[in-house]
Amino acid sequence: MKKVFAYSTLALFAVILMVPASSGAGETRIQSHDGIDGWECWTDSPHNCNGINKYPISVSKTSEDGQPSPSLLISGDPSKNTRACAEKTITSDWYIQKVTLSFDIKSPINKYKFPVTAIDNTEKKASVPNWTWSSGSHTKSINYPDNDVTVQLCLKDIAPACCSDLQVYYDNIKITTTEVNPAYVEAQEEVERQAEQETADAAVAADAAEKAAEAAAELAKEAEREAEAQEAIAEAEERKAEAEERKAEADEDRADAAERSEMAIERSKIAAEKAMFAADRAAVDAQKALEYANSEAVFLTEAAEAKELALKAMKKADEARERLDEAERALELHQQDRAQEKAEDARDAADDAIRFADQVRLISLSIPSSFAESSGGVVPDQPGGGCLIATATFGSEMAPQVQFLRELRDNTVLQTESGTSFMTGFNQFYYSFSPYVADYERENPAFKETVKLALTPMLTSLTLLQYVDIDSESEMLGYGIGVILLNIGMYFVAPAILVMNIRKLI
């Protein structure tokens, strides 16, 4: 009887502990904070901010560094082993769990002077090149409950000498906080208190049950109750077996749910990485299109649309990363359903990012010279672009077949005006479907081998252009049309004749 009661108590306690893990709505949020305003001068140097020393420490906004938006300038000369900083305090009505800081920076870097950032007085050296605009970041987890965090952007001086005017610029400052709802924390603590109370009550009940079992054991010594005692023991063993079976089933269900969540998160990671790559590619494409459109006003509308779509792609890629982080946190809390839901959200956001990036690519390709060099008219490979289907088929941009196609395009076709016009029109058609064919090749090895077989005759025919001299527009047109007709014959005419002859034989 004691073992039966103990197992029943443990099963009840496990159910109680599982209740708070199933409620996850509204427990965390991510907040973005103003990165350029609200900074104040701070230093741990005896030379106070805006003091009377030769180079007083000060914090100001400036555009003199050439960045497109105002930068934060920290200047002055702190004493040895001290920091000159711009300081801001982030406050919230929720508990701050994590602070993420990213920035662009231009600063002197040597063994005596270098930039550092500090979150709640925890320093991190910014590993960036000397006096060149670069990017840095700093992330710190906060032991909540804590409703305010201090962020500092600094230049540290460990030189023994004094009296040099030091300057550091910070730009594109982004501050985000991951915060926990106090009500959620209190609810969790209340559930834990209730569980502890119920455990204590169960212990008291277990003691009482043990005493009752001892009394029953004494009574069971009597001969007339021997049969009843044996029956009770058998019944208890049966209930124990049932409880263990239910526990095994519950453990198996939880393990299956955790495995499904992990697989969903892994797929979302791959999708998020593709989305970040596509967003970066879209930003580069849109910037190149905008640079060309500034000199060719007719394309300003298309370039502006490409820039807007690129920003949407980057936003969706960031959203995919955030949803993926939420899914991983939910999995750590054993919230499998929420983890799968957030993983699905991450994949949806990643798909949106890739779709926006593809739209940027199509718009960029519709601007005839947006990727052409002003002097020669040669269209270079796009970042992440080029011969997409051939690259996916042969496994690498460095494969001999891909390099052959690239050299034929750059060194032969694009050396003539008619060849350049042909490539402009061909690119608009080719890039409308090639990203999808390349993605499907990577997912389906059988399809990849089919495409490889289909490309082999075309690659063989194109090698003919290596053995002829093309020095004029007429020669380019003649040889080009000849190769096109040869491929039409191989891929369409010859198979049609073969089919007709087979049908006659049948």
C-alpha positions in Angstrom: 0.0 0.0 0.0 2.9 2.4 0.8 4.4 2.0 -2.7 1.0 2.4 -4.4 0.3 5.6 -2.6 3.8 6.9 -3.3 3.5 6.2 -7.0 0.1 7.9 -7.1 1.5 11.0 -5.4 4.5 11.2 -7.8 2.1 10.9 -10.8 -0.1 13.7 -9.5 3.0 15.9 -8.8 4.2 15.3 -12.4 0.8 16.4 -13.8 0.9 19.6 -11.7 4.4 20.5 -12.9 3.3 20.1 -16.5 0.5 22.7 -16.3 2.5 25.9 -16.4 4.7 24.6 -19.3 1.6 24.5 -21.6 0.7 28.2 -21.1 3.2 30.4 -23.1 1.1 33.3 -24.5 2.6 36.7 -23.8 5.5 35.7 -21.6 8.2 37.4 -23.6 8.6 40.2 -26.1 11.4 41.9 -28.0 11.6 45.7 -27.9 13.7 48.1 -30.1 15.1 51.3 -28.7 16.3 54.6 -30.1 19.9 54.3 -31.0 21.0 57.9 -31.7 19.2 60.1 -29.1 19.3 60.2 -25.3 23.0 59.6 -24.8 24.9 61.4 -22.0 28.6 61.8 -21.3 30.1 59.4 -18.8 33.6 58.6 -17.7 35.4 56.9 -14.8 38.3 59.2 -15.4 39.3 62.0 -12.9 38.8 64.3 -16.0 35.1 64.7 -15.8 32.8 65.2 -18.7 33.0 68.7 -20.2 35.8 69.5 -17.7 38.6 72.0 -17.9 41.4 69.6 -19.0 43.1 70.3 -22.4 40.9 67.8 -24.2 37.6 67.6 -22.3 35.5 64.5 -22.7 32.2 65.2 -24.5 29.4 63.4 -26.4 27.7 64.9 -29.5 25.9 64.0 -32.7 27.7 64.8 -36.0 27.6 64.2 -39.7 31.3 65.1 -40.3 32.4 61.4 -40.7 30.6 60.9 -44.0 28.0 58.4 -42.9 24.5 58.9 -44.4 22.9 59.4 -40.9 24.2 61.4 -37.9 26.8 59.6 -35.9 27.6 59.6 -32.2 31.0 61.3 -31.6 32.9 60.7 -28.4 36.0 62.8 -28.0 38.4 63.9 -25.3 41.3 62.3 -23.3 40.5 60.1 -20.3 43.2 59.3 -17.9 45.1 55.9 -17.8 43.0 52.7 -17.6 39.7 54.6 -17.9 36.8 55.0 -20.4 35.2 57.9 -22.1 31.7 56.9 -22.9 28.2 57.8 -24.2 25.8 56.3 -21.7 22.0 55.5 -21.9 19.7 53.7 -19.5 17.0 51.4 -21.0 14.0 51.1 -18.7 10.9 48.8 -19.0 7.8 47.9 -17.1 8.7 44.2 -17.9 11.7 42.3 -16.6 14.7 42.7 -19.0 16.2 39.2 -19.8 18.7 40.0 -22.6 20.2 43.1 -24.3 21.5 43.0 -27.8 23.6 45.9 -29.1 24.9 46.3 -32.7 26.7 49.3 -34.3 29.0 50.6 -37.0 32.2 52.2 -35.6 35.3 54.1 -36.7 37.9 54.4 -34.0 41.7 54.4 -33.4 43.0 50.9 -32.6 46.4 50.3 -31.0 47.8 48.7 -27.9 47.0 51.8 -25.8 43.6 53.0 -27.3 40.7 50.9 -28.5 36.9 51.0 -28.4 34.8 49.0 -25.9 31.1 48.7 -25.1 29.6 48.0 -21.7 26.2 46.6 -20.7 25.5 46.9 -17.0 29.3 47.6 -16.6 30.3 44.4 -18.4 32.9 45.4 -20.9 33.5 43.9 -24.4 36.3 45.0 -26.7 35.2 45.9 -30.2 37.4 43.9 -32.5 37.5 46.1 -35.6 40.2 47.6 -37.9 42.0 50.8 -37.1 40.1 54.0 -38.1 37.9 52.3 -40.7 34.1 52.0 -40.6 33.4 48.5 -39.4 30.6 46.6 -37.5 30.5 45.4 -34.0 28.0 43.8 -31.5 27.5 43.0 -27.8 24.9 40.8 -26.2 24.4 40.2 -22.5 21.9 38.1 -20.6 20.4 39.9 -17.6 19.5 38.2 -14.3 15.9 39.4 -13.8 13.9 40.7 -12.1 15.6 43.9 -13.4 13.7 46.8 -15.1 16.6 49.0 -16.2 19.9 48.4 -18.0 22.8 50.8 -18.7 24.4 50.7 -22.1 27.7 52.5 -22.8 29.6 53.1 -26.1 33.2 54.0 -25.1 36.8 54.5 -26.1 39.3 53.1 -23.6 42.8 54.6 -22.9 45.5 52.6 -21.1 48.4 54.8 -22.2 50.7 56.1 -19.4 51.0 59.5 -21.2 48.2 62.1 -21.4 47.0 65.0 -23.5 45.9 63.6 -26.9 42.6 64.4 -28.5 40.9 61.0 -29.0 37.8 60.5 -31.2 35.5 57.6 -31.9 32.4 57.5 -34.1 29.4 55.2 -33.5 26.7 54.9 -36.2 23.7 52.7 -37.1 23.2 51.9 -33.4 20.6 49.3 -32.7 19.5 48.3 -29.2 16.9 45.5 -28.6 15.8 44.0 -25.3 14.2 40.6 -24.7 11.8 41.0 -21.9 9.7 38.7 -19.6 6.2 39.6 -18.5 6.3 40.1 -14.7 2.8 38.6 -14.5 4.0 35.4 -16.2 7.0 35.2 -13.7 4.6 35.6 -10.8 2.3 33.0 -12.1 5.1 30.6 -12.5 6.3 31.2 -8.9 2.7 30.8 -7.7 2.5 27.4 -9.5 5.8 26.4 -7.9 4.5 27.4 -4.5 1.3 25.4 -5.0 3.3 22.4 -6.1 5.5 22.6 -3.0 2.4 22.8 -0.8 0.8 19.9 -2.5 4.1 17.9 -2.2 4.1 18.7 1.6 0.5 17.6 1.8 1.3 14.5 -0.1 4.1 13.7 2.3 1.7 14.1 5.3 -0.8 11.9 3.6 2.0 9.4 2.9 3.0 9.3 6.5 -0.6 8.7 7.5 -1.0 6.0 4.9 2.1 4.3 6.1 0.8 4.2 9.7 -2.5 2.8 8.4 -0.7 0.2 6.4 1.2 -0.9 9.5 -2.0 -1.3 11.4 -3.5 -3.2 8.5 -0.4 -5.4 8.5 -0.9 -6.3 12.1 -4.5 -7.1 11.5 -3.5 -9.2 8.4 -1.7 -11.6 10.7 -5.0 -12.9 11.7 -5.8 -16.0 9.8 -9.3 -15.0 8.8 -7.9 -11.9 6.9 -5.1 -13.6 5.1 -7.0 -14.0 1.9 -8.1 -10.3 1.9 -4.5 -9.2 2.4 -3.3 -11.3 -0.6 -6.1 -9.9 -2.8 -5.2 -6.3 -1.8 -1.6 -6.9 -2.7 -2.5 -8.3 -6.1 -4.7 -5.4 -6.8 -2.0 -2.9 -5.8 0.5 -4.6 -8.1 -2.0 -4.3 -11.0 -2.5 -0.6 -10.4 1.2 -0.1 -10.2 1.7 -1.9 -13.5 -1.0 0.3 -15.1 0.6 3.5 -13.7 4.0 2.5 -15.0 2.4 1.7 -18.4 0.7 5.2 -18.5 3.9 6.8 -17.5 5.9 5.0 -20.3 3.3 6.1 -22.8 3.4 9.7 -21.6 7.3 9.7 -21.8 7.1 8.3 -25.3 4.6 11.0 -26.4 6.8 13.8 -24.9 9.9 12.3 -26.6 8.1 12.2 -30.0 6.8 15.8 -29.6 10.3 17.0 -28.7 11.8 15.2 -31.7 9.2 16.8 -34.1 9.9 20.2 -32.6 13.7 19.8 -33.1 13.2 18.7 -36.7 10.9 21.7 -37.3 13.5 24.1 -35.8 16.3 22.6 -37.9 14.3 23.1 -41.1 13.6 26.6 -40.0 17.3 27.3 -39.4 18.1 26.3 -43.0 15.2 28.5 -44.3 16.4 31.4 -42.1 20.0 31.1 -43.4 18.7 31.1 -47.0 16.5 34.1 -46.2 19.4 36.1 -44.7 21.6 35.2 -47.8 18.7 36.3 -50.1 18.1 39.5 -48.2 21.8 40.4 -48.4 21.8 39.7 -52.1 18.7 41.8 -52.6 20.3 44.7 -50.7 23.3 44.6 -53.0 21.2 44.3 -56.2 18.9 47.2 -55.1 21.9 49.4 -54.2 23.5 48.8 -57.6 20.2 49.5 -59.4 19.7 52.7 -57.4 23.3 53.9 -58.2 22.7 53.4 -61.9 19.2 54.9 -61.7 20.6 58.1 -60.2 22.3 58.8 -63.5 19.4 57.4 -65.7 16.3 59.1 -64.3 13.9 56.8 -66.3 14.8 53.9 -64.0 14.4 55.7 -60.6 10.9 54.3 -60.0 12.1 50.7 -60.6 15.2 51.2 -58.5 13.2 52.7 -55.6 10.8 49.8 -55.7 13.8 47.4 -55.7 15.2 49.2 -52.6 11.9 49.0 -50.8 11.5 45.3 -51.6 15.1 44.7 -50.4 14.3 46.3 -47.1 11.2 44.1 -46.8 13.4 41.1 -47.5 15.8 42.1 -44.7 12.9 42.7 -42.3 11.4 39.3 -43.0 14.8 37.6 -42.6 15.2 39.3 -39.2 11.7 38.2 -38.3 12.5 34.6 -39.3 15.6 34.7 -37.0 13.4 36.1 -34.1 10.7 33.4 -34.5 13.5 30.8 -34.6 14.9 32.1 -31.3 11.4 31.9 -29.8 11.0 28.3 -31.0 14.3 27.3 -29.4 13.3 28.9 -26.1 9.9 27.2 -26.2 11.7 23.8 -26.8 13.9 24.5 -23.8 10.7 25.0 -21.7 9.2 21.7 -23.1 6.5 23.7 -24.9 6.6 21.5 -28.0 3.4 22.8 -29.6 4.6 26.4 -29.3 8.0 25.4 -30.6 6.5 23.9 -33.7 4.2 26.9 -34.2 7.1 29.4 -34.0 9.2 27.2 -36.3 6.4 27.3 -38.9 6.3 31.1 -38.5 10.0 31.3 -39.0 9.8 29.3 -42.3 6.9 31.5 -43.5 8.9 34.6 -42.8 12.0 33.1 -44.6 9.9 32.2 -47.6 8.6 35.8 -47.8 12.2 37.1 -47.6 13.3 34.9 -50.4 10.2 36.0 -52.5 11.0 39.7 -52.0 14.6 39.0 -52.9 13.6 37.3 -56.1 11.4 40.3 -57.0 14.4 42.6 -56.5 16.4 40.4 -58.8 13.8 40.6 -61.6 13.5 44.4 -61.2 17.3 44.7 -61.3 17.6 42.6 -64.4 14.9 44.8 -66.1 17.3 47.8 -65.9 19.4 47.0 -69.0 22.7 48.5 -67.8 22.4 48.6 -64.0 25.1 46.0 -63.6 27.2 47.0 -66.6 30.6 48.7 -66.4 30.4 52.2 -67.8 33.4 51.8 -70.2 33.1 48.3 -71.6 29.5 47.2 -71.2 30.4 43.8 -69.7 27.8 42.3 -67.4 29.6 40.8 -64.4 28.3 37.9 -62.3 25.8 38.9 -59.7 26.4 38.1 -56.0 24.9 34.6 -55.5 23.8 34.6 -59.2 25.5 33.8 -62.5 24.7 30.4 -64.1 22.3 29.3 -61.4 21.1 26.0 -63.1 24.6 25.0 -64.1 26.0 25.8 -60.7 23.3 23.6 -59.0 23.8 20.8 -61.6 27.6 20.6 -61.3 27.8 21.4 -57.6 30.0 24.6 -57.6 30.6 27.9 -59.3 34.2 26.6 -59.7 33.2 23.5 -61.7 34.8 23.4 -65.2 31.5 23.4 -67.0 30.3 26.6 -65.1 33.6 28.4 -65.7 33.4 27.5 -69.4 29.9 29.1 -69.6 31.1 32.2 -67.7 34.2 32.6 -69.9 32.2 32.1 -73.1 29.7 34.8 -72.0 32.3 37.4 -70.9 35.1 36.8 -73.4 33.0 36.0 -76.6 29.3 36.9 -76.4 29.6 40.2 -74.5 32.4 41.5 -76.7 29.9 42.5 -79.4 26.9 44.8 -79.3 24.6 42.2 -80.6 25.8 39.7 -78.1 25.3 42.2 -75.2 21.7 42.9 -76.4 21.0 39.2 -76.6 22.3 38.6 -73.0 20.2 41.5 -71.7 17.0 39.9 -73.1 18.1 36.4 -72.2 18.8 37.3 -68.6 15.3 38.8 -68.1 13.9 35.5 -69.3 16.4 33.2 -67.6 16.3 34.7 -64.1 12.4 34.5 -64.1 12.6 30.7 -63.6 16.2 29.6 -62.9 16.2 30.2 -59.1 13.3 27.7 -58.7 14.9 25.1 -61.0 18.2 25.4 -59.1 16.4 25.0 -55.7 14.5 21.9 -56.9 17.8 20.4 -58.1 19.3 20.7 -54.6 16.2 19.0 -53.1 15.9 16.2 -55.7 19.1 14.4 -56.8 17.2 12.4 -59.5 16.1 15.7 -61.1 19.6 17.1 -60.8 21.0 14.1 -62.8 18.3 14.5 -65.5 19.2 18.2 -65.9 22.9 17.2 -66.2 22.2 14.8 -69.0 20.0 17.4 -70.7 22.8 20.1 -70.5 25.5 17.9 -72.0 24.6 18.3 -75.7 24.2 22.1 -75.3 27.6 22.4 -73.6 29.2 20.3 -76.4 27.7 22.5 -79.1 28.9 25.7 -77.4 32.5 24.5 -77.4 32.4 25.1 -81.2 32.6 28.9 -80.5 36.1 28.4 -78.9 37.5 27.3 -82.2 36.3 30.3 -84.4 37.4 33.9 -84.5 34.6 36.3 -83.9 35.8 39.8 -84.8 32.6 41.5 -86.0 28.9 41.8 -85.4 28.1 39.8 -88.5 30.3 36.9 -87.4 28.7 37.0 -83.9 25.2 36.9 -85.5 26.2 34.1 -87.9 27.9 31.8 -85.5 25.3 32.5 -82.8 22.3 31.7 -85.0 24.1 28.6 -86.2 24.6 27.3 -82.6 21.0 28.1 -81.8 19.8 26.2 -84.8 22.1 23.3 -84.0 20.6 23.0 -80.5 17.0 23.2 -81.9 17.9 20.3 -84.2 19.4 18.2 -81.3 16.7 18.9 -78.7 13.5 19.1 -80.9 14.0 18.1 -84.6 16.0 14.9 -84.0 13.7 13.5 -81.3 10.7 14.3 -83.4 12.1 12.4 -86.4 13.1 9.5 -84.1 9.5 9.3 -82.7 8.0 9.4 -86.2 10.2 6.5 -87.4 9.4 4.4 -84.4 5.7 4.9 -85.0 6.1 3.8 -88.6 7.9 0.7 -87.5 5.1 -0.1 -85.0 
